[in-house]
Amino acid sequence: MTADRIRVGIIGAGQIAELHAAGYVDNPTGELCAVADVRPGVAEERARKWGVPKHYLDYRELLMDQDIDAVEILLPHDLHAAVAIEALEAGKHVSLQKPIGLSVSEGLRVSDAAARATSVFRVFENYLTYGPYIRAKQVIDAGDIGDPLAIRVKSVHGPTGSGNQSGGSNEDWRQDPLRSGGDHALLDYGHHVASVIHRLMGPVEAVHTMRPDGAVVERQSAAVPATVSWTHETGGRIGSWEMLRRPDFMAHIPEYGVNEWTEITGSRGVMWITRGRNFPPGTAPVIVHRNGTTLPMDDVQTDWESSFVRGVHDFTEAIVNGSEVGLSARAATSVLAFGLAAVYSGKSRREVRLSDLENAGAGNDVSAAGPGPGGNVRT
Ligand SMILES: NC(=O)c1ccc[n+]([C@@H]2O[C@H](COP(=O)([O-])OP(=O)(O)OC[C@H]3O[C@@H](n4cnc5c(N)ncnc54)[C@H](O)[C@@H]3O)[C@@H](O)[C@H]2O)c1
């Protein structure tokens, strides 16, 4: 270990851990040194496979290990906030898989702990390090489509060719809304969409979800079909997101059973993000149209694993170099609030302002929210 390579421990060695471990195979600023998992034998087996020297059954022992500088928390959602706060208080740099917690109040507690800590904290969101969305942000920042005024997201959940959509160790907790947060489409998969909306268009102010009567609530999913529309805090910006589930609509992304594509209208042009490989098949991952000219951008990295590798590298680089990284705790709380507001809007059939969630407490019950100091979920 050289002085500038960060020694990292993974907490929770389930399905997604493989993609995070890939980020340490050739990482100039970080190395994987420990792994913890509560299931007997799992941490040991992963440590052997990944060539990692230490393994623990109890993550608290990993947090007490003074040789570990940083942790990646890859646990079921109900453990996120509590373990992140413990890790920050143990002096570790923390990368926490999304979401930041189950409620806005959990997000605000993590934000407070991150503000008190001297270490780096970020929420890991691989869509933000996925090539097409990185390019989209560059296009906007360069002013190529002018001021971004409206975003439209479309997603169609369907079967994958690879069968990767289900199975593995994560089934039990994902079926339990008290552990997963429920509403997979809006809060789990939806976290990715909400993060992109936040990154490209800024924080959202108010959300309205509509579902036709008879929309079906599936095991891990929101009722679909659904449409969510919203206003942003600044710039007079607006957005909408339509989601469908169609059993015969094959997903072109082998890792997940969902196709999605996004259109952003700016004051001078339009950008389409077809999300790599790709819907519709054969199109460029990003296409920009302005001044009567259409530019397909084919030089965009679209393999899924690269988004994880880049995301892991960003974390260890940020610790070493002090660079910006990932979703801050406040931004991640705002992203979570978007999903929760969309869920409650769908149930109450009314517009929900994200600030309504500030005082809603751990139960996320907007109707119970009363006046109080709260925190500002807007970033
Ligand atoms: N695209 C993505 O970025 C993406 C995809 C899938 C999952 N995820 C996220 O990754 C996280 C983990 O999801 P997963 O699919 O890997 O779940 P998983 O169930 O496969 O893995 C979770 C692991 O945590 C372990 N665990 C549970 N309680 C523990 C405890 N108290 N101490 C130590 N280990 C404990 C389990 O034994 C399991 O191995 C979630 O936050 C999920 O949302 C992100």
The ligand as an SDF file (V2000), in Angstrom:
LIG
                    3D

 44 48  0  0  0  0  0  0  0  0999 V2000
  -27.6470   -0.3510  -10.5480 N   0  0  0  0  0  0  0  0  0  0  0  0
  -27.2910   -0.3170   -9.2820 C   0  0  0  0  0  0  0  0  0  0  0  0
  -26.5450    0.5570   -8.9030 O   0  0  0  0  0  0  0  0  0  0  0  0
  -27.8010   -1.3340   -8.3090 C   0  0  0  0  0  0  0  0  0  0  0  0
  -28.2510   -2.5860   -8.7530 C   0  0  0  0  0  0  0  0  0  0  0  0
  -28.6360   -3.5300   -7.7930 C   0  0  0  0  0  0  0  0  0  0  0  0
  -28.5840   -3.2120   -6.4390 C   0  0  0  0  0  0  0  0  0  0  0  0
  -28.1900   -1.9550   -6.0640 N   0  0  0  0  0  0  0  0  0  0  0  0
  -28.1610   -1.5650   -4.6370 C   0  0  0  0  0  0  0  0  0  0  0  0
  -27.1460   -2.3030   -3.9660 O   0  0  0  0  0  0  0  0  0  0  0  0
  -27.5480   -2.5470   -2.6210 C   0  0  0  0  0  0  0  0  0  0  0  0
  -27.4900   -4.0330   -2.3530 C   0  0  0  0  0  0  0  0  0  0  0  0
  -28.3260   -4.6990   -3.2920 O   0  0  0  0  0  0  0  0  0  0  0  0
  -28.0180   -6.2050   -3.7490 P   0  0  0  0  0  0  0  0  0  0  0  0
  -28.8700   -6.4470   -4.9360 O   0  0  0  0  0  0  0  0  0  0  0  0
  -26.5530   -6.4260   -3.8500 O   0  0  0  0  0  0  0  0  0  0  0  0
  -28.6120   -6.9920   -2.5060 O   0  0  0  0  0  0  0  0  0  0  0  0
  -28.1430   -8.4290   -1.9620 P   0  0  0  0  0  0  0  0  0  0  0  0
  -29.2160   -8.9280   -1.0700 O   0  0  0  0  0  0  0  0  0  0  0  0
  -27.6980   -9.2810   -3.0850 O   0  0  0  0  0  0  0  0  0  0  0  0
  -26.8490   -8.0540   -1.0830 O   0  0  0  0  0  0  0  0  0  0  0  0
  -26.9490   -7.5280    0.2160 C   0  0  0  0  0  0  0  0  0  0  0  0
  -25.9030   -8.2290    1.0750 C   0  0  0  0  0  0  0  0  0  0  0  0
  -25.9080   -7.6100    2.3690 O   0  0  0  0  0  0  0  0  0  0  0  0
  -25.7060   -8.6450    3.3150 C   0  0  0  0  0  0  0  0  0  0  0  0
  -26.1880   -8.1910    4.6300 N   0  0  0  0  0  0  0  0  0  0  0  0
  -27.4620   -8.0320    5.0310 C   0  0  0  0  0  0  0  0  0  0  0  0
  -27.4750   -7.5850    6.3100 N   0  0  0  0  0  0  0  0  0  0  0  0
  -26.1850   -7.4370    6.6890 C   0  0  0  0  0  0  0  0  0  0  0  0
  -25.5490   -6.9900    7.8920 C   0  0  0  0  0  0  0  0  0  0  0  0
  -26.2510   -6.6040    8.9610 N   0  0  0  0  0  0  0  0  0  0  0  0
  -24.1860   -6.9720    7.9410 N   0  0  0  0  0  0  0  0  0  0  0  0
  -23.4600   -7.3700    6.8650 C   0  0  0  0  0  0  0  0  0  0  0  0
  -24.0060   -7.8230    5.6960 N   0  0  0  0  0  0  0  0  0  0  0  0
  -25.3570   -7.8240    5.6260 C   0  0  0  0  0  0  0  0  0  0  0  0
  -26.5100   -9.8120    2.7420 C   0  0  0  0  0  0  0  0  0  0  0  0
  -26.0920  -11.0430    3.3280 O   0  0  0  0  0  0  0  0  0  0  0  0
  -26.2060   -9.7060    1.2660 C   0  0  0  0  0  0  0  0  0  0  0  0
  -25.0700  -10.4730    0.9050 O   0  0  0  0  0  0  0  0  0  0  0  0
  -28.9360   -1.9110   -2.4910 C   0  0  0  0  0  0  0  0  0  0  0  0
  -28.7920   -0.6360   -1.9800 O   0  0  0  0  0  0  0  0  0  0  0  0
  -29.4420   -1.8530   -3.9070 C   0  0  0  0  0  0  0  0  0  0  0  0
  -30.3910   -0.8060   -4.1450 O   0  0  0  0  0  0  0  0  0  0  0  0
  -27.7880   -1.0330   -6.9750 C   0  0  0  0  0  0  0  0  0  0  0  0
  1  2  1  0
  2  3  2  0
  2  4  1  0
  4  5  1  0
  4 44  2  0
  5  6  2  0
  6  7  1  0
  7  8  2  0
  8  9  1  0
  8 44  1  0
  9 10  1  0
  9 42  1  0
 10 11  1  0
 11 12  1  0
 11 40  1  0
 12 13  1  0
 13 14  1  0
 14 15  2  0
 14 16  1  0
 14 17  1  0
 17 18  1  0
 18 19  2  0
 18 20  1  0
 18 21  1  0
 21 22  1  0
 22 23  1  0
 23 24  1  0
 23 38  1  0
 24 25  1  0
 25 26  1  0
 25 36  1  0
 26 27  1  0
 26 35  1  0
 27 28  2  0
 28 29  1  0
 29 30  1  0
 29 35  2  0
 30 31  1  0
 30 32  2  0
 32 33  1  0
 33 34  2  0
 34 35  1  0
 36 37  1  0
 36 38  1  0
 38 39  1  0
 40 41  1  0
 40 42  1  0
 42 43  1  0
M  CHG  2   8   1  16  -1
M  END
$$$$
